[in-house]
Amino acid sequence: MLIQIIQFFVALTILIVLHEWGHFYAARLFKTRVEKFYLFFDFLFPLPTVANFSLFKKKIGDTEYGIGWFPFGGYVKIAGMLDESMDEKSMSGPAQPWEYRAKPAWQRLIMIMGGIIVNMLLGILVFWILLVFWGEKNLPTQHLRYGIACDSTSLEHGFKHGDIPVSYDGEPIVDFFDIYKKILLNSGSEMVVLREGKSISIPVTEEFVRDIIAVENPKGFIRIRTPFVLESKDTSSKRPASTMDFMAGDSIIAVNNTPIRFFDEFVDQMKANIGKKVEIISIRNKRDTIRTSTMVPTDGIIGLAPKEAAHFVSFVRQEYSPLEAIPAAFAKTWSTLTDYALQFKLIFNKKIQGYKKVGGFGSMTKAFAPVFNLEYFLTILAVFSISLAFMNFLPIPMLDGGYVIFILIEMITGKELPVKVISYLNLIGMMLIISLMVFANGNDIFGFWR
């Protein structure tokens, strides 16, 4: 968990600094004074007059650069702009040439959009780096040697162990891992699977998506089906496997004389025998038969882990030249942005109840790998950068998107919104943002609504 926390903190720092630099650069481009450039807040956000101090600060020219004590945010204070500081006094008196409010509307629009633009450019750049140095790894569904394994939810909604996904909404499934987002983000369609040589259509309803996101691990509803070859066993005293005769490489072939071949069949047998004694038969070194018995605990988990699916499938890696990677990086950025917009819609879908899976800083931390992997870290960084751009573009006062709306209203009507009106709207927006943060992080900590 510590490795994940460190990665999250580093990624957050990068994203905050670059986002605020986008505002800073645009302001300086139009000769607008920037009074502060801070990583984290030097006050108790959202109370600008409470606990005002910095961990570090240094003034260079007209700008004070610093690191605040309150994490998970940052800001630039642009002269003549009503921002997080809610400093209405700075807006009194005539506008000075170096102030934000003295600039034409189109210049102010670019200043506000600066952070969002940088976030999008970062996403494109990181995806380009990933494509050039690592390429793109896909798993064609025809490479699923044993098809898919299903959890109880997908079985209830028409899928079966061994199905091979072929198409979704009429389009071929090129990469197995696209199935998750296709189903979760595009309900109301149907998936065609190959089952015992026949094409079967399975409707993907909103109820199916609701049931998927209600479980602890939504991605577990469809997995790569694999033979049960043992990778490791839980050696803690909490699990029965700790005292059982199992070794890495053993092939589990039967439970209570019921033949099994795949890990999903083993799981089903454990669930069917909760509270009972079972005999598990395995083959070691392709010749020795091992028989061992145990009582199945109430959760049906005895502590045996199978070899990873990568041992039983063939991935395809597409390589890109630096030139080829440019349009591909733009395409991945756009795809990530549209996927995030679709995820956002799930929150407000009454049937799907996506709000149950809204997460905060805890969920974001868990998105990183427990063991550092540069390729995976960069992938998450790109996704987070694009999602930050999307969230900031929402038309909520206090977010960049709220200021964009204020400026567009001015450009259309020819009149600026009064400072008092902007101040009240920002206060409402701030209350809404804080409520969303409390809800999301409360979901992480207490599992509200689940």
N, C-alpha and C positions, 0 to 999 in steps of 0.2 A: 504493500500500500504506500510506503514511503516513496518508492520510485515513481509511482503514479502521481503523488502529491507534488513532487519536485517537477515532473514534466508539466503538470497543469499550471504551476506557478510560473515556470519559464515561458510557456506558451502564452499565458495571460499577459505577462510583462511585455512580450514581443508585440502582441496585438494591440495593447493599450498605447504603447509608445508610438507605434506606426500610425494608428488611427488618429491620435492627437497631433502627430507630426503632419498629417494630411491637412488638418485645419490650420496649423501653424504655418506651413509652407504657403498655402493659398492666401493667408492673411498677409504675410510678408511680401508675396508676389504683387499684391495690390497696395503696398506701402501702408499697411494697417498695423498699428502698434499692438504687440502681444505682451501683456503685463506679466502673465504667469504661464509656465509649461510644467505640469506636474504629472509624475507617475504616482498613482494613488492620491487620495484626498488628504489635504492638510487640515481637515476639519471632520467632525462627526457627520458624515453624509446621512441624511439630507439637510442637516442643520448647519448652515454656513458660519454661524457665529459661535458654535460650541467646540471646545477643545481644539483651538487653532494653534497647531505647531507642526513643524516639519522634522523629519529625520535627517534631511540634508537640504541645503539650499545655497544657491550662488547666483548673484545677479551679474549678467553680462549684457551690456548695453541697456536697453529698455526692458529686458525680459528677465524675470526671476525663474531660474530652473531649479526644480526640487523634487524630492521624494517625500510623499506624505506618509502618515502613520496608519491611515485607514485604507486597507487593501481593497482589491476588486473594483478598481475604477481609476480614472484619471481625468484631467481636464486641461484645457488652455483657456486662459482668461483674456479675451480679446477686448481691447478698449472700446467702449461705447456699445457694448452688447450685453443684454440682460441674460445671464447664463445661470449655472448652478449656484453661484454666489448670491443670487436674488438681490443684487445691489442696485436698488432703484435710484439711490443718490447719485451714482455715476452717470445716470441718464439725464440729470437735470442740467439746465443751461444749454447754450447753443452747441451744436455739434462741431467738433474740431476736425480739421482735414485728415488727421491720422486715425480717426475713429471709424469703427464698423458702420455706425449709423449715418456717417457722412458719405459712404460709398454708394454707387448705383446699385439697384436691385440685382442686376445680373452678376455683379462682382460678389455681393453678399451671398448669393445663391451658390456660387462656386466655393466660397469659404466654408459654407455649411456642408456642402457635399464632399469637401476634401477628404474627410475621414473615411467615408463610404467608398470613394473612388480608390483610395490607397488599399483598403481591405480587399476590394475586388481584384486590384492589380497584384496584391500579394498572393491571393488564391491562384491566379493565372500563373504567376512566376513559380510558385511551389509545385503546382501540377506539372509545369514544363520541366522542372528539375527532376521530378519523380519519373516522368516518361523518358527523359534522356538517359538517366543513370540506371533506372530499374526496369523500364518498360512497363507493360501492362499485363498482369497475370489474370487469365480467365480460366474457367472450368466449363467447357462445353458440356451440355447435359448428356450428349451421347457418350461422354467419357465416364458417366456414372455406371460403373460395371454392375452394381447391384441395385441401382435405382435409389429411391429415397426411403428414409425411415420417418415415421410420423408419430407425433404425440397424440394424446387422447383427443385434443381439440380438432386437429386436422382429420383424424379418423372419423370423428362425429360428423364432419362436414363433407365427407365423400372421398377423401384420399385413402390410399392403401399402401402398406409397406411394399416396396419394390416398384412403385410407379416411376416412370421416367418422364419428367416434364418436357413438353415439346413446344408449346406456344402459349402466349397469354394475350388476350384481346386481339387475336388474329395475327400477332407478330411472333416470329420464332424467338425462343429464348436462347440467346447466344452464350450467356454466362449464368451458371447455376446461382451465383450469389446475387444476381439481379432479381431473383424470385421474391426475396423478402420485400424489397421496396415496391415491386410491381403489385403484390397483393395488398400490402399495408396502405399504399398511397393511391391505388386505383381500384377500389371496390366497385361492384356492379358489372364486372366483366366475367369472363370465364377462362379457365385454364384447360388446355388439352394435354392429356398424359397418355403415354403408351403403357397399356396394362395387358400382359400376356398376349402381346402381338396385336392388340386392338386399340384404336384411338377412343378415348373416353373424355367427354366434356364435363368439367366440374365447375358449377357456378361459384363465384367468389362474392358472397353477400356482405352487407354491412355488419350483419350479425356475426359472421365468421371473423371479420376484422376485429370487432368488439371483443370476441372471446379470445383472440390471439393476444391482444395488448393487455388483457386482464391477468395473464399469467406472469410469473416472475421473470422468465426469460423468453420474450416474444420470438426471438430467432430460432428457438428450439422446436417450433411447430413443424418444421420440415428440415431434416438433416440428411447428410450423405450416409447411405446405408453401408455398414462395414461388417465383415466377419468379426467374431469376438475373439481377437488375439490379444492377450493380456499385455499391457504396457507396465502397469505397476499396481500395488495394493496399498491401502491405507494401513500404515503400521502403528497408528495410535490405538490406544485401548478402547476408543469409542466405537470402533467398527469390528464386526466379527472377522473380517478378512485378516486382521492382524495376527490371529493365531491359526490360520488355515494354511494348508500346504499349497501355495501358489507361487509361481516364478514368472518373471517377464518372459514372454514368448509362448506361454501355455495357450493352447486353443481350447476354449470351453465348447464342449460338444453336446452336453445333455444336462437337464435338471430333473431329478426323480425319474430317470429313464425316458423323459420326453426329449427327443432330439432337438437341438437348436444349432443354428449356424451363425446367426447374426446377433449383434449386441442388443438390438431392440427386442428380439425374442427372449433374451435373458432378462431384460427389464420387465417384460410382461409376466414372465414366470415368477419373478420375485414379488411383484404386486399381487399375483394370484395366490401366493403362499405366505402372506404376512402373518406372523405369529405362529408359523408352523416350522417343523424341521424339514430341511431339504438336503438331498445329496446332489452335489455338483461333480460332474465328471469332466475331466480335461485330458488333453493329450500333450505330453512333453517330449520334446526332441523328435517329434513325428513318430514315436514308437511306444513310449511308456504311457500307460493309462493310470491316471491319478483320480482317486475317489476321496472326497472330503465332505463332511456334513456340518451344518450350522442351523441355528434358529434365525429366521428372517425377522429383523426388527420392525417396529411399527411404521417406519417410513419406507420400508422396502429396499433400503440401501445397505449393502454389506461391505462396500469399500473396495470394489474392483474397478480399475480404469482400463478401457480398451486402447489399443494403439490409435493414433490420430488418423483421421480420414485420408490425409495426404499420402499414407502408405498404400492406399488402394485405388487411387485415381490418378489421372495424368493431366496436369495443368498445361495450359498453352500460354507462352509468354511472347507478346508482340513487342518488338524493339522499334525504337523511333530515332531518326536522326534529329539533330537540333532543329532543322527546318520543318520536318514532319511533325515535330512535337508542338509547334506553335498553334496550328488550328485545333489539334487534339486537346491542348490545354484549355483553349477557349471553350471547346465543346464540353469538357468535364466541368468547368466552372459554371457554365450555364445550366448543365444538368443538375449540379449540386444545388444551385440557387432555386431552380424550379421544384426540386424534391423537397427542399426546406419549406417552400411556400405551401406545398401540398401537406406536409406534416403539420404546419401551422393550422391549416383548415380542419384537421382532425380534432383539434381542441374544441371546436365549436359544433362538431357533429353530435347531435343528441343520441343517435343510435350507437355510434362507435365509442363515444365517451373518451376521447383522446386525452382529456384533461387529467385522467388518472395516471398517465405516464409522463406528465410534465415534470421535469427534474431541474434541480439547481446545480450548485457548485459540486455537490457530491456526485451527481450523475456525470457531470463533465469530467471530473477526476477519474471516474471509473472507465471513461472512454479510452484512456491511455493504457498501453500494455504494462503489465506488472513487471516485465523485464524490458529494459530500454532497447528499442529497435528504431534506428534512424528513419528508415523508410516509413514505418507505421507512424512515428511521431510527426513527420512532415505531412503525412496524409491527414491526420487529425488537425494539425495546424491549419492546413488549407481549408478544410471543412469548417472549422471554427471561425476562420477569418471571413468566409463567405456568409456564414450564419450571422456574424456580428454586423456585417453590412446590411443584411436583410432586416434584422431587428432594429437597427438604427434608422432605417428608411420608413419604418411604420409611422403613420401620421398621428403620433401621440405627442402632445406638447412636452417639452423638455428634451425629447429625442431629436436627432437631426431632422427626421421626417416632419416633426411638428414645426420646426423653424422654416422648412421648405414650404409648408402650407401657408405660413404667415407671409412669406415673401411672394408667393404666387397670388395670394389675395391682394396684396399691395400692387403687384404688376397688372392685375386685371382691373382693379377699381381705381388705381391711381392714388390711393391714400394709404398711409401707414397705419397699422393698428396702434391704438394708444398703448403707452407703456403699462398702464394699470391693467388693461385687458390682457396683454401678454403675460403680465405677472400672475394674474389670477388663473389663466389657462395653464401656465407652467406649474403652478401649485397643484392644480387638479391632476395634471399629467404626472407630476412627481408622486402624488399619493397613489395613483394607479400603478406606476412602476414599482413602488415599494410593496404594494399589495401583491403584485405578481411575483416579486422576489420572495416574499414571505411564504406565499402559497407553494412556489416551486421548491424552495429549500425545505419547507415543512413536509412536502411530499417525500423528499429524500430521507428526512430524519424520522418522521412519524408515520409515513405511508398514508397520508390523508386520502380519503375517498376510495381506498383499495379494499 
